[in-house]
């Protein structure tokens, strides 16, 4: 039996040379970037950049998930007002910047997919198997994220859950990879860049690396203007621009697609404030206009990476809570006229519910809200994802 | 300095394996329990890997082989650079350019002509690259005795 095991082990770790065909051949990848020292250096540099990018995307993505679906221990503050705008803007911009770097890294190490022998030891086998969740997950995350920001949903699964759980698989693969490649990466960086010689034309190691980072800079510069207003003019590849939309503001979901055109314009519409209150309220639009108004400049910060500031005017939610006799630490569920959808309600924790700038807005940029922006009234508050700035509000349920 | 072995090992590696596979297991378990269509989710995860490794990368390798034969060595780097740059900018622009998503009644969606955007990005980048090359050439000229 030991003889068989030895033969099996030898076959797995030292397969016959006759099997070495196609991409398994010694000279299958003759490009300068695939010469061993060039490959090691570029793989190290690109690996570090991608590692940082994926950790940034992971942390900002998990934060966004926690904000939208908070566990009991997590309370997202209402200040600073633009913090979510920054974290989600960084999430999307970093993901886009990582696309060219990922392609460059995968091309750099592609010959290793066909290395000979395919595995050298049990540890090497574990390392190679761990590349499946890393590479598959990384490509999945960037591809689905990019498609999602164009609001195209060909996935067959709901994007938020698929993207979120895919992130854990990817980051797990990254942790294994860091452990496996730490020593070789540090050594490659310490050795410094090898001489950048090209004998037969084609992209040299250094030019290839520069091309990867230049492409990353170009795709970032041409999309980041969807959230960084001074760069809006450069945003030729961004799905949105901060100033394009009715009333000078982009719209994510229209009244038509939400199915609220009739109910939102019904003269019998009332805002009800109910639940754990002493005096339940039922207010018409005219009643809301008669209450003290407050103005605030706040961003709509979309999970898809665009954001835009607007000047909002409306009734502070905390004034309505006082009027209804709610507790000082009350929390609120905000309900929309939308008949269905994952975002037809949103939660105001105690910090958001009692922030002076959390409004039921009646105006935007000096004009009465139009239907697509949430007429008759919409929630707008500081430091909240756009999907939680509920439009076409009809009820506040106090807890 | 001696080169490190290609085969990994040691406490750092095995700690990473334990921690990493813990996270991977959590991700798979969470996905299986929470994602709305698990077969589609798994198909996209595996498909992304297979499409890259068995379609995109072999295509790039094949194209590289053709360029090695068809384009003179002194000019090949420029052709390779232009093709890689344009292909990746196109890939990033594709979901917006194809206009397959969004709501056509929403006037704020997709306000840009992404095909034109690709041309603009390529031309702008060419301009920046040319400027950098010119400045470097000028600096070399000024430094030379």
Interface residues (C-beta under 8 A of the other chain):
Chain A: X23 X29 X30 X31 X96 X99 X100 X103 X106 X107 X110 X113 X120 X121 X123 X124 X126 X127 X130 X132 X133 X135 X136 X137 X139 X140 X143 X144 X146 X147 X149 X150 X151 X152 X153 X154 X155 X156 X157 X158 X161 X162 X164 X165 X166 X167 X168 X169 X170 X171 X172 X173 X174 X175 X176 X177 X178 X179 X180 X181 X182 X183 X184 X187 X190 X191 X198 X200 X201 X202 X203 X204 X207 X211 X214 X215 X218 X219 X222 X223 X235 X236 X237 X238 X239 X240 X241 X244 X245 X246 X249 X250 X251 X253 X254 X256 X257 X372
Chain B: X1 X3 X4 X6 X7 X8 X9 X10 X12 X13 X14 X15 X16 X17 X19 X20 X21 X22 X23 X24 X25 X26 X27 X28 X30 X31 X34 X35 X36 X37 X38 X39 X40 X41 X43 X44 X45 X46 X48 X49 X51 X52 X53 X57 X58 X60 X61 X64 X67 X68 X71 X72 X73 X74 X75 X76 X77 X80 X81 X84 X85 X88 X89 X91 X92 X93 X95 X96 X98 X100 X101 X102 X103 X105 X106 X107 X108 X109 X110 X111 X112 X114 X116 X117 X118 X120 X121 X124 X125 X129
